[in-house]
């Protein structure tokens, strides 16, 4: 299995982000994340606080992207 390079990962993630929220909000998000003191580990610990497997499953089942993915497959 080939490991994705940092550049390939960046391109994939930016495509997903831009197709999800648009280029302006994608840029805003990148600016927020890079300028803010952000502890991913701490954030991740509380990400599903109060959720059960059943509530998470229902959220996943109900997820429908608002727009069709139009990015490039990498």
N, C-alpha and C positions, 0 to 999 in steps of 0.2 A: 504494500500500500504506500503510495507516494504522499508525503506530507505537503499540505498547502503552504506555499511561501507567504510571508507577511504581506507582500504586495497583492498576491491573488486574493488573500483573505480580505484585505482592505477594499479591493474592487467589488468583491461579492457583497460585503456588508453595506457599502455605500449604495450599490444598486438596490438592495432590499430596502434600505432606509429611504432613498429618494422615491422609489415606487410606492412606498407606504405613505409618506407624509409630504412628498414634493421636495424639490430642490431647495427652496427657501427655508422651510422648517428643518430639513436635514442639516443644512449649514448652521442654523441656530442651535440645533441639538449638539452638533460637534463642538461648537463654541462653548456651550454650557458645560459639557463634559470635560473639555480640556482646560477650562478656566476654574472650575469648581474643585474644592477639596472633596474628593469622592472616594469612599472606601467601599469597593465592590464587595468584599467579603462581608462587611457589616451589613450592607444593603441586602445581600443575598440571604443572610440569616433571617431577616424579617419579611422577606418577599411573600411568603405564603402563610404568614401568621393569621391564625383564625380560620384557615381553610381546612377542609377535610378532603379526602380523596373523592368523595361524591360531589362536593361543590366544585372542585377543580375539573372533574370529568364533565360536569354539565357546562362549565365555561368553555372547555375545549370543543365539546359537541356543538355548541352554539356559535362558535367562531366562524365568521364568513368574511373574507377580505372584501373591503369596499370596492377595490379596483382589481382588475386582473393584472397579474405580474407581466410586465412588458420589458423586463431587463434582459440582458444578455446572459445566456447560460455559459458559465465558465467551467 
